[in-house]
């Protein structure tokens, strides 16, 4: 069995697939890849099922040594790995893939043909960082076994990364409490702050006035916008 040795884990690197669904009534969110499109693309490029487990790197990538030859794909943010992005490439036995700082986004993915043979919790290999369900972020010296989940041949050529803008308008669907708040959210500009994580994207911009008192506790979906007392919105993310 081929294995990957973690030479350097980067800032926050975890094993992720498309998440664990069907457990929300127990308070367990789906988790999974923060950029599901990039994860799916990487897996399809190397010939895996699109939900196979891969590595998710945040802001700073790691360094990974392959014990045996492998076919990998790097997708998501450009992070100066010295290998072409959005394409299947071969690495040699003993070769180390080194990834630097992300340049065009917060997260990047390393998919390997066969997928990562990580232990599953509640049907998913995804690491839920806040609770430890599914494991923990990678550490130096960890050994990651490569699985045998390839379902087709690797794809030739380079895939086109998704087109997108660094700034723009987001479509918002009003919820049951939308009338409690003003129009600042709909007409203001907001920046994602450094305090953001996989649980929520904290924004900075015009404060949203909110009524006094507390709302009853209720379930919330991925992408819901919360207005805390300081008025700075939080978009609930994959570990909400």
C-alpha positions in Angstrom: 0.0 0.0 0.0 1.3 3.4 -0.9 1.5 5.9 1.9 2.1 9.6 2.2 4.4 11.0 4.9 3.6 14.4 6.3 6.9 16.3 6.2 5.2 19.6 7.1 1.5 19.9 7.8 1.1 23.5 6.8 -1.1 25.9 8.8 -4.3 23.8 9.0 -4.4 20.7 6.8 -7.2 18.1 7.3 -8.6 15.1 5.6 -12.0 16.0 4.0 -14.6 14.4 1.8 -18.0 15.7 0.9 -19.2 15.4 4.6 -21.5 13.4 6.8 -25.2 13.9 6.3 -28.2 12.8 8.2 -26.9 13.7 11.7 -28.1 17.3 12.1 -30.9 16.2 14.5 -28.1 15.1 16.9 -26.4 18.5 16.5 -23.7 17.2 14.1 -23.2 19.4 11.1 -22.1 17.8 7.8 -18.6 19.4 7.8 -16.8 18.3 4.6 -14.7 20.3 2.2 -15.0 24.0 2.4 -14.7 24.2 -1.4 -16.6 21.2 -2.5 -16.2 22.1 -6.2 -12.4 22.0 -5.9 -12.5 18.7 -4.1 -14.8 17.1 -6.7 -12.7 18.4 -9.5 -9.5 17.0 -8.0 -11.0 13.6 -7.5 -12.4 13.5 -11.0 -9.1 14.5 -12.5 -7.2 11.5 -10.9 -10.0 9.0 -11.6 -11.7 8.8 -8.2 -15.3 9.0 -7.2 -15.9 12.7 -6.7 -16.5 12.3 -3.0 -13.2 10.4 -2.2 -11.2 11.7 0.8 -8.4 14.2 0.0 -6.3 16.8 1.8 -7.7 20.3 2.4 -5.0 23.0 3.1 -5.8 26.4 4.5 -3.8 29.6 3.7 -0.4 27.7 3.8 0.1 24.3 2.3 2.2 21.5 3.6 4.9 19.1 2.3 4.1 15.5 1.6 6.5 12.7 0.6 5.2 9.7 -1.4 6.5 6.2 -0.7 5.5 4.9 -4.1 4.6 6.4 -7.5 1.2 8.2 -7.5 -1.1 10.3 -9.6 -2.3 13.5 -7.9 -4.2 16.7 -8.6 -3.9 20.1 -7.0 -7.0 22.2 -7.1 -8.5 25.3 -5.4 -6.2 28.2 -4.7 -2.8 28.6 -6.4 -0.1 28.1 -3.8 3.1 27.8 -5.6 3.6 24.0 -5.5 5.7 24.0 -8.7 3.2 21.6 -10.3 0.4 22.4 -12.7 -2.9 23.1 -11.1 -6.3 21.6 -12.1 -4.6 18.6 -13.9 -3.6 15.1 -13.1 0.2 14.7 -12.7 2.5 11.8 -11.8 4.9 11.9 -8.8 7.8 9.5 -8.3 8.5 7.2 -5.4 10.3 9.3 -2.7 9.3 12.6 -4.3 8.1 15.4 -1.9 5.3 17.7 -3.0 5.8 21.1 -1.3 3.0 23.7 -1.3 3.4 27.3 -0.3 1.1 30.1 0.7 -2.3 30.4 -1.0 -2.5 33.2 -3.5 -6.0 33.3 -5.0 -8.2 32.0 -2.2 -8.1 30.5 1.3 -8.1 26.8 0.5 -6.4 24.3 -1.8 -6.8 20.5 -2.2 -4.5 17.6 -2.9 -6.3 14.6 -4.3 -4.5 11.3 -4.9 -5.6 8.5 -7.2 -7.2 5.8 -5.0 -8.3 8.4 -2.4 -7.0 8.5 1.2 -7.9 5.4 3.2 -8.9 7.3 6.3 -11.1 6.0 9.1 -14.7 7.0 8.8 -16.9 8.4 11.6 -20.7 8.5 10.9 -20.0 7.5 7.3 -17.5 10.2 6.5 -13.7 10.7 6.7 -14.1 14.4 7.1 -12.4 16.0 10.1 -14.6 18.3 12.1 -12.0 20.5 13.6 -14.2 22.1 16.4 -15.3 18.8 17.9 -12.6 16.3 16.8 -15.1 14.0 15.1 -13.3 12.2 12.3 -9.8 12.9 13.7 -7.6 16.0 14.0 -5.5 18.3 11.7 -2.4 16.7 10.3 0.9 16.8 12.3 4.5 16.3 11.2 5.3 12.6 10.8 1.7 11.4 10.2 1.5 8.6 7.7 -1.6 8.6 5.4 -2.4 5.4 3.6 -3.6 5.7 0.0 -6.8 3.7 -0.8 -8.0 1.8 -3.8 -11.1 3.8 -4.7 -10.2 4.7 -8.2 -13.1 4.2 -10.5 -11.8 5.4 -13.9 -8.6 6.4 -15.7 -7.1 9.8 -14.8 -8.3 12.6 -17.1 -5.8 13.9 -19.7 -5.2 17.6 -20.1 -5.9 20.5 -17.8 -9.3 21.4 -16.4 -10.4 25.0 -16.4 -10.7 26.5 -12.9 -14.1 27.9 -12.1 -14.5 31.5 -13.1 -15.2 33.9 -10.2 -14.7 37.4 -8.9 -12.9 38.4 -5.8 -15.8 40.7 -4.9 -19.4 40.9 -6.0 -23.0 40.7 -4.9 -24.3 37.7 -3.1 -27.9 36.6 -3.4 -29.7 36.5 0.0 -32.9 34.6 0.7 -35.0 36.3 3.5 -35.7 34.1 6.5 -38.4 34.1 9.1 -36.7 36.9 11.1 -35.6 39.1 8.1 -38.1 41.8 8.9 -36.4 42.3 12.3 -33.4 43.9 10.7 -32.6 46.9 8.6 -31.5 47.1 5.0 -27.7 47.5 5.8 -27.0 44.0 4.9 -28.5 44.3 1.4 -26.8 47.5 0.4 -23.4 47.5 2.2 -20.0 46.1 1.3 -18.4 43.6 3.6 -15.0 42.0 4.0 -14.2 38.5 5.3 -12.0 38.9 8.4 -9.1 36.9 9.7 -11.2 35.7 12.6 -13.1 33.4 10.1 -12.8 29.6 10.3 -14.6 26.5 9.2 -17.5 27.3 11.6 -18.3 30.7 10.3 -17.1 33.5 8.0 -17.0 36.7 10.1 -17.6 39.9 8.1 -16.7 43.5 8.7 -18.7 46.3 7.4 -21.8 48.4 8.2 -23.3 47.1 11.5 -26.7 45.5 11.3 -29.0 46.9 14.0 -30.8 44.1 15.8 -33.7 44.1 18.2 -33.1 43.7 22.0 -33.6 40.4 23.6 -32.9 36.8 22.6 -34.3 34.6 19.9 -35.5 31.1 20.7 -32.9 28.4 20.0 -33.5 26.8 16.6 -31.7 24.9 13.9 -29.8 26.8 11.3 -28.6 25.8 7.8 -25.3 26.2 6.0 -25.0 29.7 4.7 -27.4 31.3 7.3 -26.4 34.8 8.3 -26.3 35.6 12.0 -26.4 39.1 13.4 -24.5 39.1 16.8 -24.8 42.0 19.3 -22.0 44.0 17.6 -23.9 43.9 14.3 -21.1 42.4 12.3 -22.6 39.5 10.4 -21.4 35.9 10.5 -22.1 33.5 7.6 -22.4 30.0 9.0 -19.9 27.7 7.3 -19.4 24.0 7.0 -18.8 23.3 10.7 -21.7 25.5 11.8 
